[in-house]
Amino acid sequence: MGDSPITRPSLLVRIRDPQDNQAWCQFVEIYAPLIHGFARKNGLQDADAADLTQVVLRVVAKTIPELDYDRQRGSFRGWLFTVVRNKLRNFLTRGRPYDRGTGDTGAQELLKARPAPEEDQAAEWDQDYERQLFACAAKQVRSRVQESTWQAFWQTAVLGKNGKEVAQELKMTVAAVYLAKSRIMAQLKEQVRQLREE
C-alpha cells in the first residue's frame, strides 16, 4: 500500500506559524501585488503603495495567530480588503485632519481623485484577486512544462492566435498545439483550485 497523499493545511492555518517560510512566501506572492495594485489605483505613488503593502502585511502577521476565521461571517479576502481600505484611508488622511473644500478647481480635482464607492472597490478587489490567482498559477504551471508547450497554450488561449499559425511558428503539429493548450488549461484550473482552497 502506497503512502496516502498528505492533506495540505490551509494557508491561513499555516501562516499562523511565523517560521513557515513557504506558506508566507505563497501568501505574499498572492496578496502583496493585490494590496499594492489597490493602493496604486487609489492614488498612491509606487513607494507609498509599497509602504502601505508592508503595513498591511504586518497587520496580518500580528493578527493571524488570534484571528478566529469563520466562513459564515465572511471571507478572509473580505476581511483583508477591509484592512487595506482602512489603512489606505489612514494613509490618505494622515497629517490632513482638518482640510476643508473651497469650491475652487483644485477642490474639484481632489473630488475627482477620491476613491470609488466601496462596492465598486470591492468588485475591483475581487477581480484583481482572480487575476493574481491566475498569475500565480500560471507561474507555477509554466515552471513545470516545456517552453514550447507553454507558448502553444499562451499564443492560442491568451493571445488568440490561430492554431495553424502557432503550429508553424513553434514547429509543431496543429493537434500538438491544441493538446498542449488543453493540458495547460487543465493544469491551470487545478492550480487555481488549490490556491483557492488554501
C-alpha positions as CSV (number, residue, x, y, z in Angstrom):
1,M,0.0,0.0,0.0
2,G,1.5,3.3,-1.1
3,D,1.7,6.4,1.0
4,S,-1.6,8.3,1.0
5,P,-1.2,12.0,-0.1
6,I,-0.7,14.4,2.7
7,T,-3.6,16.8,3.3
8,R,-2.4,20.3,2.6
9,P,-3.3,22.5,5.6
10,S,-5.0,25.8,4.8
11,L,-2.7,28.6,4.0
12,L,-4.4,30.7,6.8
13,V,-3.6,28.0,9.3
14,R,0.0,27.6,8.0
15,I,0.8,31.3,8.2
16,R,0.0,31.3,11.9
17,D,3.4,29.8,12.3
18,P,5.9,32.7,11.6
19,Q,8.6,30.0,10.9
20,D,6.7,28.5,7.9
21,N,8.6,30.5,5.2
22,Q,7.0,28.6,2.4
23,A,3.5,29.5,3.5
24,W,4.4,33.1,4.0
25,C,6.1,33.3,0.6
26,Q,3.0,31.9,-1.0
27,F,0.8,34.3,0.9
28,V,2.9,37.3,-0.1
29,E,3.1,36.1,-3.7
30,I,-0.7,36.1,-3.9
31,Y,-1.7,39.1,-1.7
32,A,1.2,41.7,-1.9
33,P,0.6,42.5,-5.6
34,L,-3.1,42.7,-4.9
35,I,-2.6,45.2,-2.0
36,H,0.0,47.2,-3.9
37,G,-2.2,47.4,-7.0
38,F,-5.2,48.5,-5.0
39,A,-3.1,51.3,-3.4
40,R,-1.8,52.4,-6.8
41,K,-5.3,52.5,-8.3
42,N,-6.4,54.7,-5.4
43,G,-3.8,57.4,-5.9
44,L,-0.7,56.3,-4.1
45,Q,2.7,56.6,-5.7
46,D,4.7,53.4,-6.0
47,A,6.9,53.9,-2.9
48,D,3.8,54.8,-0.8
49,A,1.9,51.8,-2.2
50,A,4.9,49.6,-1.2
51,D,4.8,51.1,2.3
52,L,1.1,50.5,2.6
53,T,1.6,46.9,1.5
54,Q,4.2,46.4,4.2
55,V,1.9,47.9,6.8
56,V,-1.0,45.6,5.8
57,L,1.3,42.5,5.8
58,R,2.5,43.5,9.3
59,V,-1.2,43.7,10.5
60,V,-1.8,40.3,9.0
61,A,1.3,38.8,10.7
62,K,0.3,40.3,14.0
63,T,-3.4,39.4,13.8
64,I,-3.4,36.0,12.2
65,P,-2.4,34.0,15.3
66,E,-5.6,35.2,17.1
67,L,-7.8,35.5,14.0
68,D,-10.9,33.4,14.6
69,Y,-11.8,32.7,11.0
70,D,-15.4,31.7,10.3
71,R,-16.6,31.5,6.7
72,Q,-20.1,32.2,7.9
73,R,-19.1,35.7,9.0
74,G,-17.3,36.4,5.7
75,S,-14.2,35.6,3.6
76,F,-10.6,36.2,4.6
77,R,-10.3,38.2,1.4
78,G,-13.2,40.4,2.5
79,W,-11.5,40.9,5.9
80,L,-8.2,41.7,4.2
81,F,-10.0,44.2,1.9
82,T,-11.4,46.0,4.9
83,V,-7.9,46.2,6.5
84,V,-6.4,47.5,3.3
85,R,-9.2,50.1,2.7
86,N,-8.9,51.3,6.3
87,K,-5.1,51.6,6.2
88,L,-5.4,53.4,2.9
89,R,-7.8,55.9,4.4
90,N,-5.5,56.4,7.4
91,F,-2.6,56.9,4.9
92,L,-4.5,59.4,2.8
93,T,-5.8,61.5,5.8
94,R,-2.6,61.3,7.8
95,G,-1.4,64.9,8.6
96,R,-4.5,66.5,7.0
97,P,-7.3,66.0,9.5
98,Y,-8.8,69.5,9.0
99,D,-8.6,70.0,5.3
100,R,-11.7,71.8,4.0
101,G,-13.0,72.1,0.5
102,T,-13.0,75.6,-1.0
103,G,-15.0,75.1,-4.2
104,D,-12.2,76.1,-6.5
105,T,-10.9,74.0,-9.4
106,G,-8.3,72.4,-7.1
107,A,-11.1,71.1,-4.9
108,Q,-12.8,69.8,-8.0
109,E,-9.7,67.9,-8.9
110,L,-9.5,66.4,-5.4
111,L,-13.1,65.3,-5.6
112,K,-12.4,63.6,-9.0
113,A,-9.4,61.8,-7.5
114,R,-11.4,60.4,-4.5
115,P,-11.6,56.6,-4.3
116,A,-14.6,55.0,-5.9
117,P,-17.6,54.0,-3.8
118,E,-16.9,50.9,-1.6
119,E,-19.0,48.5,-3.7
120,D,-17.0,49.4,-6.8
121,Q,-13.8,49.0,-4.9
122,A,-14.8,45.6,-3.6
123,A,-15.7,44.4,-7.1
124,E,-12.4,45.6,-8.4
125,W,-10.6,44.0,-5.5
126,D,-12.2,40.6,-6.3
127,Q,-11.3,41.0,-10.0
128,D,-7.7,41.8,-9.1
129,Y,-7.6,38.8,-6.8
130,E,-8.8,36.5,-9.6
131,R,-6.1,37.9,-11.9
132,Q,-3.5,37.4,-9.2
133,L,-4.6,33.8,-8.6
134,F,-4.2,33.2,-12.4
135,A,-0.8,34.9,-12.4
136,C,0.5,32.7,-9.5
137,A,-1.0,29.6,-11.0
138,A,0.5,30.4,-14.4
139,K,3.9,31.0,-12.9
140,Q,3.8,27.6,-11.1
141,V,2.5,25.7,-14.2
142,R,4.9,27.3,-16.6
143,S,7.9,26.2,-14.4
144,R,6.7,22.6,-14.8
145,V,6.3,22.4,-18.6
146,Q,8.4,22.8,-21.7
147,E,8.6,26.3,-23.1
148,S,7.1,25.2,-26.5
149,T,4.2,23.7,-24.6
150,W,3.6,26.9,-22.7
151,Q,3.9,29.0,-25.8
152,A,1.4,26.8,-27.7
153,F,-1.1,27.4,-24.8
154,W,-0.3,31.1,-24.4
155,Q,-0.4,32.1,-28.0
156,T,-3.7,30.3,-28.7
157,A,-5.6,30.7,-25.4
158,V,-4.3,34.2,-24.3
159,L,-3.2,36.0,-27.4
160,G,-6.0,34.4,-29.5
161,K,-3.7,33.3,-32.4
162,N,-5.0,30.6,-34.7
163,G,-3.6,27.0,-34.1
164,K,-2.2,26.6,-37.5
165,E,-0.2,29.8,-37.3
166,V,1.2,28.8,-33.9
167,A,2.0,25.3,-35.1
168,Q,4.1,26.7,-37.9
169,E,5.8,29.2,-35.6
170,L,6.7,26.5,-33.0
171,K,7.3,23.7,-35.5
172,M,4.6,21.6,-34.0
173,T,1.5,19.9,-35.5
174,V,-1.8,21.6,-35.1
175,A,-3.0,18.7,-33.0
176,A,0.0,19.1,-30.7
177,V,-0.7,22.8,-30.2
178,Y,-4.3,22.1,-29.2
179,L,-3.3,19.2,-27.0
180,A,-0.8,21.5,-25.2
181,K,-3.5,24.1,-24.8
182,S,-5.9,21.6,-23.3
183,R,-3.3,20.2,-20.9
184,I,-2.1,23.6,-19.7
185,M,-5.7,24.7,-19.2
186,A,-6.4,21.7,-17.1
187,Q,-3.3,22.3,-15.0
188,L,-4.1,25.9,-14.5
189,K,-7.6,25.1,-13.4
190,E,-6.3,22.6,-10.9
191,Q,-3.6,25.0,-9.6
192,V,-6.1,27.9,-9.2
193,R,-8.4,25.4,-7.3
194,Q,-5.6,24.5,-5.0
195,L,-4.7,28.2,-4.4
196,R,-8.4,28.9,-3.6
197,E,-8.6,26.1,-1.2
198,E,-5.6,27.5,0.7
